């Protein structure tokens, strides 16, 4: 009996029994293995070739590892000819097989929902990359950037992949072809191209000789400043980057940046952290793309954990993509409002280093369009009213100029900020303002205990004409403007 047949006959094992309990630290610090691979020697488990050769590629194999209803089996069986399945044992072992909605399962295992399309709006090439392709495999959309599809092969086939049409091609990708040469020639002949995205499929699945062809030839073009490699290998098959010769090749080029793709904090493992650090030590920056996926990461808590986890392994969050309307991925798509809600909960609530840009990749090849909450509330010739993450509204005078005279009479609210009679509107019970008052109260108490009066240093009143150690009232605060004049300058 073959190893694949053995896999197909193994009954699912309770998740708690597999890994010693359902709870794990985040990010995981101990490598996980499904019981079927429990006895695989470490030298094989850590070999990317073994991982690829033993990847789960059929519904028959899945049947022995994950529980499915008969209806599900029939539905996903019909999907085998529509889109590939390949799940390395490493990545499969991150799945909790007892959780039907496990985020790793949803990304990698076929679902009957792929057969549904309530809106009727699903496209094989939703970004119209083929229409912007002057030579086969190359997309030239932005003035200074070009994307090269270098392979149809992936280490794991994401169920929401935008480029499913390319991954269904079979054969002919191992050696350098005339079309590969034409893509490099196109970049060489167009001096406006500064940034080349080497994509696929996954370029880190290419034979070393072919990857070397692309990297060395592109790096030798003087006007190419950046070579970005789009890859999920650090996430789905980190063992590929245990090979130091691959790291050395990437580092030798000098222009390479890695654009990887973590979608959930459960994907940040000891192995993935290790290879990201290896890339960084080799001088290769690592950025991350995340796709917003319903049921996988469409919650603020999950996204915060993911972004903080990425920062811990020194991977810079770069983009959150809205899921494209590609065939079979409609069940992953959220509303735009959900993405904006998540961005609202990231900005200001965590380090700016961990804030990606939320983008919609526009239909008709329109490219990436950033979408974000509105932070500009109103504007006049003299000032703008801006909103921060707390909901605080502030007047901001951008230019150093004489202000227009204001004889429009007294006004309130946002209008008062534009008029200049107020400088800020602060929500009630603002934690930061309460902290300020507590700090002032502490300072005042310390001064009192040392025999000093707060009036001795001239700090008796604030801009509202009230005592600085008053507590923040449970209502919207309006801060008046108190003009401060720098020494040696006249007030305007």
C-alpha positions as CSV (number, residue, x, y, z in Angstrom):
1,X,0.0,0.0,0.0
2,X,1.4,3.4,-1.0
3,X,1.9,6.2,1.5
4,X,-0.9,8.2,-0.1
5,X,-3.3,5.2,0.3
6,X,-2.2,4.9,3.9
7,X,-3.1,8.6,4.4
8,X,-6.5,8.0,2.9
9,X,-7.4,5.3,5.4
10,X,-6.4,7.0,8.6
11,X,-9.3,8.2,10.7
12,X,-9.2,11.8,12.0
13,X,-7.6,12.1,15.4
14,X,-8.9,14.6,18.1
15,X,-7.0,17.8,17.9
16,X,-6.3,17.9,21.6
17,X,-4.8,14.4,21.4
18,X,-2.6,15.5,18.5
19,X,-0.9,18.5,20.0
20,X,-1.4,18.1,23.7
21,X,-4.4,20.4,24.1
22,X,-6.4,22.9,22.2
23,X,-4.6,26.0,23.4
24,X,-1.3,27.2,22.0
25,X,0.9,30.2,22.5
26,X,0.8,32.9,19.9
27,X,2.9,32.8,17.8
28,X,3.4,29.1,18.1
29,X,6.7,28.2,19.6
30,X,6.6,24.4,19.2
31,X,6.5,22.7,15.7
32,X,3.2,20.8,15.1
33,X,2.7,17.6,13.3
34,X,-0.4,15.7,12.4
35,X,-0.3,12.1,13.9
36,X,0.1,10.6,10.4
37,X,3.5,12.1,10.1
38,X,4.5,11.6,13.8
39,X,7.2,9.1,13.0
40,X,8.7,11.0,10.0
41,X,12.4,11.6,10.9
42,X,13.3,15.3,11.4
43,X,15.7,15.3,8.5
44,X,12.9,14.4,6.2
45,X,10.3,16.7,7.8
46,X,12.7,19.6,7.4
47,X,13.4,18.8,3.8
48,X,11.3,20.9,1.4
49,X,11.5,18.1,-1.2
50,X,9.9,15.6,1.2
51,X,7.2,18.2,2.1
52,X,6.4,18.8,-1.6
53,X,6.4,15.1,-2.6
54,X,4.0,14.3,0.3
55,X,1.7,17.2,-0.1
56,X,-2.0,16.4,0.0
57,X,-3.3,16.7,-3.6
58,X,-6.6,14.8,-3.7
59,X,-10.0,14.6,-2.0
60,X,-9.3,11.0,-1.4
61,X,-6.3,11.9,0.8
62,X,-8.3,14.6,2.6
63,X,-11.1,12.1,3.4
64,X,-8.8,10.3,5.9
65,X,-7.6,13.4,7.6
66,X,-10.6,15.8,7.8
67,X,-14.3,15.0,8.6
68,X,-16.6,15.7,5.7
69,X,-20.3,15.1,5.2
70,X,-21.3,13.0,2.2
71,X,-22.7,16.1,0.6
72,X,-19.5,17.9,1.1
73,X,-17.5,15.1,-0.3
74,X,-19.6,15.0,-3.5
75,X,-19.3,18.8,-3.9
76,X,-15.6,19.1,-3.4
77,X,-14.9,16.1,-5.5
78,X,-16.4,18.0,-8.5
79,X,-13.9,20.8,-7.8
80,X,-10.8,18.7,-8.4
81,X,-10.8,19.5,-12.1
82,X,-11.6,23.2,-11.6
83,X,-8.6,24.1,-9.4
84,X,-5.6,22.4,-7.9
85,X,-5.2,21.3,-4.4
86,X,-1.7,21.0,-2.8
87,X,-1.1,21.2,1.0
88,X,2.3,20.4,2.4
89,X,2.2,18.3,5.6
90,X,3.8,21.2,7.5
91,X,0.9,23.6,6.6
92,X,-1.8,20.9,7.0
93,X,-0.5,20.3,10.5
94,X,-1.5,23.9,11.4
95,X,-5.1,22.9,10.9
96,X,-7.4,22.0,13.8
97,X,-9.3,19.2,12.1
98,X,-12.1,19.4,14.7
99,X,-12.9,23.0,13.7
100,X,-14.8,23.1,10.5
101,X,-14.1,26.9,10.4
102,X,-10.4,26.6,11.1
103,X,-8.7,29.6,9.3
104,X,-6.0,27.4,7.7
105,X,-8.5,24.9,6.5
106,X,-10.7,27.6,4.9
107,X,-7.7,28.9,2.9
108,X,-6.4,25.5,1.7
109,X,-9.1,22.8,1.6
110,X,-11.9,22.9,-1.1
111,X,-15.3,23.9,0.1
112,X,-18.8,23.4,-1.5
113,X,-19.2,27.2,-1.2
114,X,-16.8,27.5,-4.2
115,X,-19.7,26.3,-6.3
116,X,-22.0,29.1,-5.2
117,X,-22.1,32.5,-6.8
118,X,-25.2,34.4,-5.6
119,X,-24.2,37.7,-7.3
120,X,-23.2,36.2,-10.6
121,X,-20.1,38.5,-10.4
122,X,-17.1,36.3,-10.6
123,X,-14.3,36.6,-13.2
124,X,-11.4,34.4,-14.3
125,X,-9.2,37.5,-14.7
126,X,-10.7,40.0,-12.3
127,X,-7.8,42.5,-12.6
128,X,-7.6,42.2,-16.4
129,X,-3.9,41.4,-16.2
130,X,-3.9,39.6,-19.6
131,X,-5.2,42.8,-21.3
132,X,-2.2,44.8,-20.0
133,X,0.2,42.1,-21.2
134,X,2.5,43.3,-24.0
135,X,4.4,40.0,-24.0
136,X,3.2,36.7,-22.6
137,X,3.5,36.5,-18.9
138,X,4.3,40.2,-18.3
139,X,1.8,42.8,-17.0
140,X,2.7,46.4,-17.4
141,X,0.1,48.5,-15.8
142,X,1.7,51.2,-13.6
143,X,4.2,53.5,-15.4
144,X,7.3,52.3,-13.4
145,X,6.4,48.7,-12.5
146,X,6.0,45.4,-14.3
147,X,4.8,42.0,-13.1
148,X,6.3,38.8,-14.4
149,X,4.4,35.5,-14.1
150,X,7.4,33.1,-13.9
151,X,5.7,29.8,-13.0
152,X,2.2,28.2,-12.5
153,X,3.4,26.2,-9.5
154,X,2.6,27.0,-5.8
155,X,3.7,25.3,-2.6
156,X,0.0,25.6,-1.5
157,X,-2.9,26.6,-3.7
158,X,-5.0,29.3,-1.9
159,X,-8.7,28.8,-2.5
160,X,-9.1,32.6,-3.1
161,X,-6.2,33.0,-5.6
162,X,-6.6,35.8,-8.1
163,X,-4.5,34.0,-10.7
164,X,-6.2,30.6,-10.7
165,X,-6.3,30.7,-14.5
166,X,-2.5,30.6,-14.6
167,X,-2.0,27.9,-12.0
168,X,-4.2,25.4,-14.0
169,X,-1.5,25.4,-16.8
170,X,0.5,22.2,-16.7
171,X,4.1,21.6,-17.8
172,X,6.7,23.6,-19.6
173,X,7.9,25.7,-16.7
174,X,11.1,24.0,-15.6
175,X,13.5,25.4,-18.3
176,X,14.0,28.9,-19.5
177,X,11.6,29.5,-22.4
178,X,11.6,32.1,-25.2
179,X,8.7,33.9,-23.4
180,X,10.9,34.1,-20.3
181,X,13.6,35.8,-22.4
182,X,11.0,38.1,-23.9
183,X,9.8,39.3,-20.5
184,X,13.4,40.2,-19.5
185,X,14.0,41.9,-22.8
186,X,10.8,44.0,-22.4
187,X,12.0,45.2,-19.0
188,X,15.4,46.0,-20.5
189,X,13.9,47.9,-23.4
190,X,11.7,50.1,-21.1
191,X,13.8,52.4,-19.0
192,X,10.7,53.7,-17.2
193,X,10.4,50.4,-15.3
194,X,12.1,50.7,-11.9
195,X,10.3,48.0,-10.0
196,X,9.8,44.4,-11.1
197,X,7.5,42.0,-9.3
198,X,8.6,38.4,-9.9
199,X,5.4,36.4,-9.3
200,X,3.5,33.3,-10.4
201,X,2.5,30.9,-9.0
202,X,5.3,31.1,-6.5
203,X,8.7,31.9,-7.9
204,X,10.5,30.3,-4.9
205,X,9.2,26.9,-6.3
206,X,11.3,27.4,-9.4
207,X,14.4,25.4,-10.1
208,X,17.4,27.3,-8.8
209,X,18.8,27.7,-12.3
210,X,15.6,29.3,-13.6
211,X,15.2,31.6,-10.6
212,X,18.8,32.6,-11.1
213,X,18.1,33.4,-14.7
214,X,15.4,35.9,-13.8
215,X,17.2,37.5,-10.8
216,X,20.6,37.9,-12.4
217,X,19.3,39.3,-15.7
218,X,16.9,41.7,-14.1
219,X,19.5,42.9,-11.5
220,X,21.9,43.6,-14.4
221,X,19.5,46.1,-15.9
222,X,20.7,49.6,-14.7
223,X,17.3,51.2,-14.4
224,X,15.8,48.4,-12.3
225,X,16.1,49.5,-8.7
226,X,13.9,46.9,-7.0
227,X,13.1,43.2,-7.6
228,X,10.1,42.1,-5.5
229,X,9.5,38.4,-5.1
230,X,5.8,37.5,-4.3
231,X,5.8,34.3,-2.3
232,X,3.9,32.3,0.3
233,X,6.8,29.9,0.8
234,X,7.7,31.5,4.2
235,X,4.2,30.7,5.3
236,X,3.2,27.4,3.7
237,X,6.6,25.7,3.0
238,X,9.3,27.5,5.1
239,X,11.5,24.4,4.8
240,X,12.3,25.6,1.2
241,X,14.2,28.5,2.9
242,X,16.1,26.2,5.2
243,X,18.3,25.8,2.1
244,X,21.1,28.3,2.6
245,X,22.0,28.2,-1.1
246,X,18.6,29.7,-1.9
247,X,19.1,32.5,0.7
248,X,22.6,33.1,-0.8
249,X,21.1,33.5,-4.3
250,X,18.5,36.0,-3.1
251,X,21.1,38.0,-1.2
252,X,23.6,38.0,-4.0
253,X,21.4,40.0,-6.3
254,X,21.3,43.0,-3.9
255,X,18.0,44.4,-5.2
256,X,15.6,41.7,-3.9
257,X,12.7,42.4,-1.5
258,X,10.4,39.6,-0.3
259,X,6.6,40.2,-0.4
260,X,5.2,37.4,1.6
261,X,1.6,36.6,2.6
262,X,0.5,35.8,6.1
263,X,-3.3,35.9,6.6
264,X,-3.8,34.7,10.1
265,X,-1.7,34.7,13.3
266,X,-1.9,30.9,13.4
267,X,0.4,30.9,10.4
268,X,3.2,32.6,12.4
269,X,5.1,29.6,13.6
270,X,8.6,28.9,14.8
271,X,9.6,27.7,11.3
272,X,8.1,30.8,9.5
273,X,9.7,33.1,12.1
274,X,13.1,31.4,11.5
275,X,13.1,31.8,7.8
276,X,12.0,35.4,7.9
277,X,14.9,36.1,10.3
278,X,17.2,34.3,7.9
279,X,16.1,36.6,5.0
280,X,16.5,39.7,7.2
281,X,20.0,38.7,8.3
282,X,20.9,38.3,4.6
283,X,19.9,41.9,4.0
284,X,16.6,41.1,2.3
285,X,13.6,43.2,3.5
286,X,10.4,41.3,4.1
287,X,7.0,42.9,3.7
288,X,3.6,41.2,4.0
289,X,0.4,41.2,2.0
290,X,-2.8,40.1,3.8
291,X,-6.1,39.4,2.0
292,X,-9.2,40.2,3.9
293,X,-11.2,36.9,4.0
294,X,-14.6,36.3,5.6
295,X,-14.3,33.7,8.3
296,X,-10.5,33.8,8.3
297,X,-9.4,37.3,9.4
298,X,-12.5,39.6,9.2
299,X,-12.3,40.6,12.8
300,X,-10.4,43.4,14.5
301,X,-9.1,41.1,17.2
302,X,-7.6,38.7,14.6
303,X,-6.1,41.5,12.5
304,X,-4.5,43.1,15.6
305,X,-3.0,39.8,16.6
306,X,-1.7,39.2,13.1
307,X,-0.1,42.6,12.7
308,X,1.5,42.5,16.1
309,X,2.7,38.9,15.4
310,X,4.3,40.1,12.2
311,X,6.1,43.0,14.0
312,X,7.5,40.5,16.5
313,X,9.2,38.6,13.6
314,X,10.2,41.9,12.0
315,X,7.9,41.5,8.9
316,X,6.4,44.8,7.9
317,X,2.7,44.8,7.2
318,X,2.3,46.4,3.7
319,X,-1.1,45.8,2.3
320,X,-4.5,44.5,3.3
321,X,-6.2,43.5,0.0
322,X,-9.9,43.3,-0.4
323,X,-10.6,39.8,-1.8
324,X,-10.9,39.9,-5.6
325,X,-14.0,38.7,-7.4
326,X,-12.3,35.6,-8.8
327,X,-14.2,32.5,-9.7
328,X,-14.9,30.3,-6.6
329,X,-14.0,32.9,-4.0
330,X,-17.2,34.8,-3.5
331,X,-17.8,33.3,-0.1
332,X,-14.6,34.9,1.1
333,X,-15.6,38.5,0.2
334,X,-16.6,40.9,2.9
335,X,-18.1,44.4,2.6
336,X,-15.8,47.4,2.1
337,X,-17.2,48.7,5.4
338,X,-15.7,45.7,7.2
339,X,-12.3,46.6,5.9
340,X,-12.7,50.2,7.0
341,X,-13.9,49.1,10.4
342,X,-10.7,47.1,10.8
343,X,-8.5,50.0,9.7
344,X,-10.3,52.2,12.2
345,X,-9.4,49.8,14.9
346,X,-5.7,49.6,13.9
347,X,-4.8,53.2,13.3
348,X,-3.8,54.9,16.6
349,X,-4.4,51.7,18.5
350,X,-1.0,50.1,17.7
351,X,2.3,51.1,16.3
352,X,2.3,52.8,12.9
353,X,4.9,50.2,11.8
354,X,2.1,47.7,12.0
355,X,-0.5,49.6,10.0
356,X,-0.9,48.3,6.4
357,X,-2.7,50.1,3.6
358,X,-6.2,48.7,2.8
359,X,-6.7,48.6,-0.9
360,X,-9.2,47.5,-3.5
361,X,-7.6,46.2,-6.7
362,X,-9.9,47.9,-9.2
363,X,-11.8,46.2,-12.0
364,X,-10.8,47.0,-15.5
365,X,-7.1,47.0,-14.5
366,X,-7.5,50.2,-12.6
367,X,-4.9,49.2,-10.0
368,X,-4.8,49.4,-6.3
369,X,-7.0,52.1,-4.8
370,X,-6.5,52.9,-1.1
371,X,-9.6,52.9,1.1
372,X,-9.6,54.3,4.6
373,X,-11.8,56.0,7.2
374,X,-12.3,59.7,6.7
375,X,-9.9,61.8,8.9
376,X,-10.6,65.2,7.2
377,X,-14.0,66.4,8.6
378,X,-14.2,69.9,7.2
379,X,-12.1,72.7,5.8
380,X,-12.0,76.5,5.2
381,X,-9.4,78.8,3.6
382,X,-7.6,79.1,7.0
383,X,-7.8,75.7,8.5
384,X,-8.9,72.1,8.4
385,X,-10.8,70.1,11.0
386,X,-9.2,66.7,11.5
387,X,-10.3,63.6,13.4
388,X,-8.0,61.3,15.4
389,X,-8.4,57.7,16.4
390,X,-10.1,58.8,19.7
391,X,-12.8,60.8,17.9
392,X,-11.1,64.0,18.9
393,X,-11.8,66.9,16.4
394,X,-8.9,69.4,16.1
395,X,-8.4,72.6,14.2
396,X,-5.2,72.5,12.2
397,X,-3.8,75.6,10.6
398,X,-1.5,74.3,7.8
399,X,-0.1,77.5,6.5
400,X,1.9,80.3,8.3
401,X,-0.2,83.2,7.1
402,X,-2.3,86.1,8.3
403,X,-5.8,84.7,9.1
404,X,-8.9,86.2,7.6
405,X,-10.9,88.5,9.9
406,X,-13.9,86.7,11.5
407,X,-17.0,88.8,12.0
408,X,-19.5,86.1,11.4
409,X,-20.7,86.0,15.0
410,X,-20.5,83.3,17.6
411,X,-20.9,79.7,16.3
412,X,-20.6,76.2,17.8
413,X,-19.3,72.7,17.1
414,X,-17.2,72.0,14.0
415,X,-18.0,75.5,12.7
416,X,-16.4,77.0,15.8
417,X,-13.2,75.1,14.9
418,X,-13.2,76.5,11.4
419,X,-13.9,80.0,12.7
420,X,-11.0,79.8,15.2
421,X,-12.9,80.4,18.4
422,X,-12.2,76.8,19.5
423,X,-9.2,74.6,18.9
424,X,-10.6,71.1,19.7
425,X,-13.7,69.1,20.5
426,X,-12.9,66.2,22.7
427,X,-15.2,63.2,23.4
428,X,-16.4,62.7,26.9
429,X,-14.5,60.3,29.1
430,X,-11.5,60.5,26.8
431,X,-8.9,58.2,28.5
432,X,-5.9,60.2,27.5
433,X,-7.4,63.4,28.9
434,X,-8.3,61.6,32.1
435,X,-4.7,60.4,32.3
436,X,-3.6,64.0,31.9
437,X,-5.8,65.2,34.8
438,X,-4.5,62.3,37.0
439,X,-0.9,63.3,36.2
440,X,-1.6,66.9,37.0
441,X,-3.3,65.9,40.3
442,X,-0.3,63.8,41.2
443,X,2.1,66.6,40.5
444,X,-0.1,69.0,42.5
445,X,-0.2,66.6,45.4
446,X,3.6,66.2,45.3
447,X,4.1,70.0,45.2
448,X,1.7,70.5,48.1
449,X,3.5,67.9,50.2
450,X,6.8,69.8,49.5
451,X,5.2,73.1,50.6
452,X,4.9,74.6,47.1
453,X,1.8,76.2,45.7
454,X,0.8,75.5,42.1
455,X,0.1,79.3,41.8
456,X,3.8,80.0,42.5
457,X,4.8,78.8,39.0
458,X,2.0,80.6,37.2
459,X,0.1,77.5,36.1
460,X,-3.2,78.3,37.7
461,X,-5.5,78.3,34.7
462,X,-5.8,76.5,31.4
463,X,-7.1,77.7,28.0
464,X,-10.7,77.5,29.2
465,X,-10.0,79.7,32.1
466,X,-10.5,76.9,34.6
467,X,-8.2,75.2,37.1
468,X,-5.9,72.7,35.4
469,X,-6.5,70.0,38.0
470,X,-10.3,69.9,37.4
471,X,-11.5,66.6,36.2
472,X,-12.7,66.1,32.6
473,X,-16.5,66.6,32.5
474,X,-18.7,63.8,31.1
475,X,-19.6,65.9,28.1
476,X,-18.0,67.1,24.9
477,X,-15.1,69.4,25.8
478,X,-14.6,72.5,23.7
479,X,-11.0,73.9,24.0
480,X,-10.7,77.6,23.3
481,X,-7.7,79.0,21.4
482,X,-5.1,80.7,23.5
483,X,-2.6,82.4,21.1
484,X,1.0,81.7,22.0
485,X,3.6,84.1,20.6
486,X,7.2,83.0,20.2
487,X,9.8,85.3,21.9
488,X,10.6,88.3,19.7
489,X,7.6,88.0,17.5
490,X,4.4,90.0,17.4
491,X,0.9,88.5,17.7
492,X,-1.2,88.6,14.6
